[in-house]
């Protein structure tokens, strides 16, 4: 017999947002909740996620915080397990990401591996998981957050978002007759918590919109947006 919590989950329209504790992800989570979606807000920082339901309230949708580090297998498995328990998934927004700076050869290899794990592996696996739910139902959407730099390689900034753009285009073509939509969002210069932009040796370090002084609330501890 289905318990009350499971039945309630099936009646909701779920939107899953990764990197939901700041920047673009936080903006998505807030707006979707206010529009009536139940938002599964995924990020590493517990205190910020727990503040989200208080901000959005319960008048329309609501936000369910899920603390998970998508750089780890455990964190990714936690999100996939929660997705599998949801019945009515309307939207996935793959927003969590990490940026690297400096020359590829001289920068620590571990940084490039982490960027690949979060910007590529997590996007592929979460997209695959939700499509398995959406396609049999004939509705739903996936938004993969890439970047304008996905269109043009930039020195001193190894662009993993180029994969996100190409991957998204390919999958969108594959599912075009299923009722499910897959798209890439390619924002331009935006002030986020990725402070390495201001230290970039190439073109990105010269963009004022990325390098202006940030208020204390937006000052990062590292380059991960989640």
Secondary structure, DSSP 4 states (H G I P E B T S, - for coil): ---HHHHHHHHS-EEEEESTTSHHHHHHHHHHHHTT-EEEEEES-HHHHHHHHHHH-SSS-EEEEEE--TTSHHHHHHHHHHHHT-S-EEEEEE--EE---S-TTTS-HHHHHHHHIIIIIHHHHHHHHHHHHHHHHT-EEEEEE--GGGGS-BTTB--SHHHHHHHHHHHHHHTTTTTEEEEEE---S---S-GGGGG-SSGGGG-HHHHSPPPGGG--SSSEE-
